[in-house]
């Protein structure tokens, strides 16, 4: 599992990073909020560990922006801010957990593992000889890795979980998007077109006037 760590305390960052690496996680660490945000925009992470008081862009601003654009990557604040208002603000912005400094490393590990179980971050779906990891936005085909965008992965997951059922664009929108970001039917058709290009076989049947059906032969 790949974790982004944003912590501007050099010593603490090294301690946390070393601990997470020894625990089997892949870690990328940043001191600066703007650089961390750039990294999040360019890479896929399974979890974010965010300090609040960091240079350039603080942790609150980062998560607020990410949730605003629809990025749902689980996030834990690790911060010295201990006031109830800061705690409430963190959760209101979309944090999944809030850990006050100082803390035991095993406590951090326990909270990470809880979120992994809660969101089934390591869940794998096997179909037609392939392994689909929804939260990683990846399909493994032998030694090949097919990467996709978050929404593409969510659309594909919905189809796989409803294999053989005719699904309309409206149903996809209702179950994959939230009320604040409702796409047009043309957008759904584009996502399905992109998914089709990822596979050598044709899994999507176009049912005229009704929608699409995902078939695994």
Secondary structure as GFF3:
##gff-version 3
##sequence-region A 1 217
A	DSSP	beta_strand	2	6	.	.	.	ID=ss1
A	DSSP	alpha_helix	10	22	.	.	.	ID=ss2
A	DSSP	beta_strand	26	30	.	.	.	ID=ss3
A	DSSP	alpha_helix	33	42	.	.	.	ID=ss4
A	DSSP	beta_strand	47	50	.	.	.	ID=ss5
A	DSSP	alpha_helix	59	68	.	.	.	ID=ss6
A	DSSP	beta_strand	74	79	.	.	.	ID=ss7
A	DSSP	alpha_helix	84	92	.	.	.	ID=ss8
A	DSSP	beta_strand	97	100	.	.	.	ID=ss9
A	DSSP	alpha_helix	105	119	.	.	.	ID=ss10
A	DSSP	beta_strand	125	127	.	.	.	ID=ss11
A	DSSP	beta_strand	130	133	.	.	.	ID=ss12
A	DSSP	three_ten_helix	134	136	.	.	.	ID=ss13
A	DSSP	beta_strand	138	141	.	.	.	ID=ss14
A	DSSP	beta_strand	144	147	.	.	.	ID=ss15
A	DSSP	alpha_helix	150	161	.	.	.	ID=ss16
A	DSSP	beta_strand	166	167	.	.	.	ID=ss17
A	DSSP	alpha_helix	169	176	.	.	.	ID=ss18
A	DSSP	alpha_helix	185	198	.	.	.	ID=ss19
A	DSSP	beta_strand	204	207	.	.	.	ID=ss20
A	DSSP	beta_strand	211	214	.	.	.	ID=ss21
###
